[in-house]
């Protein structure tokens, strides 16, 4: 299946399994992962305050839009009923 051909596959609703941090851009999600890894929580707070990252709560219905960066632990999600896609940790969905 071609990665850009969403019309050929049926997207299933998945559920977020934990509260986590997400980001609009892949590069920002990679930065979030790094900040968590090195425990730089003041910098992570600044990412959230700037709007480059945000809290993604548990029990949201989401669609997995792509998993092109699965090796980095990142997937592209869209909340059911929303038109906005964002990057999040693969471990945050069931």
Residue pairs with C-beta under 8 A, 6 or more apart in sequence:
1 8
1 9
2 8
3 66
3 68
6 65
11 63
11 64
11 65
12 63
12 64
13 61
13 62
13 63
13 80
14 61
14 62
14 63
14 64
14 93
14 94
15 59
15 60
15 61
15 62
15 93
15 94
16 56
16 57
16 58
16 59
16 60
16 62
16 88
16 92
16 93
16 94
17 58
17 92
17 93
17 94
18 58
18 91
18 92
19 55
19 56
19 57
19 58
20 55
20 56
20 88
20 89
20 92
21 32
21 36
21 44
21 48
21 53
21 54
21 55
21 56
22 29
22 53
22 54
22 55
22 56
22 77
22 86
22 87
22 88
22 89
22 92
23 29
23 31
23 32
23 47
23 52
23 53
23 54
23 86
23 87
23 88
24 52
24 84
24 86
24 87
25 52
25 87
26 69
26 74
26 87
28 47
28 52
28 53
28 87
29 53
29 74
29 87
29 88
29 89
30 72
30 74
31 47
31 52
32 44
32 47
32 53
33 72
33 73
33 74
33 89
34 40
35 41
35 43
35 44
35 47
36 44
44 53
47 53
48 54
48 55
54 86
56 86
56 88
56 92
60 79
60 80
61 79
61 80
62 77
62 78
62 79
62 80
62 93
63 77
63 78
63 80
64 75
64 76
64 77
64 93
65 75
65 76
65 77
65 78
65 85
66 75
66 76
67 75
67 76
67 90
68 76
69 75
69 76
69 87
70 90
73 89
73 90
73 91
74 87
74 88
74 89
74 90
75 87
75 88
75 89
75 90
75 93
76 85
76 86
76 87
77 85
77 86
77 87
77 88
77 93
78 84
78 85
78 86
